[in-house]
Amino acid sequence: MSQPRARAVRSRRTVDTPTAEIVLDDILELAPGDQVVVDGVMLSGVSRLGEPVRARSAIRHAVAGRRVRGTAFALAH
């Protein structure tokens, strides 16, 4: 079994890193199908996120400035 990973932007380069190594102020890139691994704020772009709400999932539009939760999945850009 592999450990969860994320794409973090560090020193202007995107690096594949274990989610356990994500630190405060990391910028993460998401692609369709990726899970949002930490709570944060979307910095740029537009996306649709599937977020669990009580016993079901809700699809929400995400735009720059919107808070996202670590339980969401990126559906599309």
Secondary structure, 3 states (H helix, E strand, C coil): CCCCEEEEEECCEEEEEEHHHCCCCCEEECCCCCECCCCEECCCCEEEEEEEECCEEEEEEEECCCEECCCCEEEEC
